[in-house]
């Protein structure tokens, strides 16, 4: 059966006006997605229903493609022009900030100038200095060379190094030259830092002095830590001197009743010297029941009995044990058996 209208069987068929509109909107959506970022669009909004709205035109769209097609339409573009005109009319006229325009001179460079650098040392102030002499024989008329100091972080020719800085010289039509000098503070006082341009000889002279560093001996020593140990790198502390030793006690006096210079049967031994850093021993206590003084008659006194070996381990030398009674009057009977003659009683004994 032959068809008198439409397309042939098996072909795609002619697109209707509706299909052409759908295809056109799809192409516009792809093109807008490539060139427009919806995140930066101030009029694009997504509501709680999942659809999209245009806050400028107050229209509702089902997907992003429909919204992008709307932004390319006449209605949206007209509203954008109206909004821009209204904002320009309401906004007050603000003065534009003054921008300084620097015009770069384009000159043909003829090369680097000749230079001479002299190192100097002042023995009085112990300062080092540099003397720069730059020759500009082909410098432009009525111009002077210029110089400036540049930090190592400003230049892009060499790696950064905080130990150095750069001194630049410039004059047209010569190239800019730079000298790498130590990054030490420069003495800017008038007699030491100066520059001079000689227009006759075409030579630019600059002299600078570096400030001398303070001596290392003026640096303060690091403080010790809390636990008494010195910090790392600090010298160990000096040892403390030994404490002074106490003087030895004087020797005990000879027993009473013996003439001076007579030999003693058992001379008392001197106490041992005290240990370093210890307290001296206390002096021996005077015996309560010591030997009695000799009578005034001039008769020799009887020596005290020898100490008993047993039972005296807990007592000091020179004290009597409490069990032995003090001698009162005449000695005891055992003394008579030894053949010792007793002295006569004093005159006032019987009264």
Protein Blocks (a to p, Z undefined) as FASTA:
>chain_A
ZZfedjdehiabjadfklmmmmmmmmmmmmmmmmpcfklpmkbccdfkopacdfklopac
fbfklmmmmmmmmklmmmmmmmmmmmmmmpccddddddddddddddddebjcdddddddd
dfklopacdddddddfkbcehiacddddddfklpckbccdfkbccddddddfbdcddddd
dfbdcdfbfklnccdddfklopacddddddddddfklpccddddfkopacehiacddddd
ddddddddddddddehiaghiacfbdcdddddddehiacdddddddfklcddddfkopac
dddddddfehplmpcehiacfklccdehjadfklmmnopacddddfklmZZ
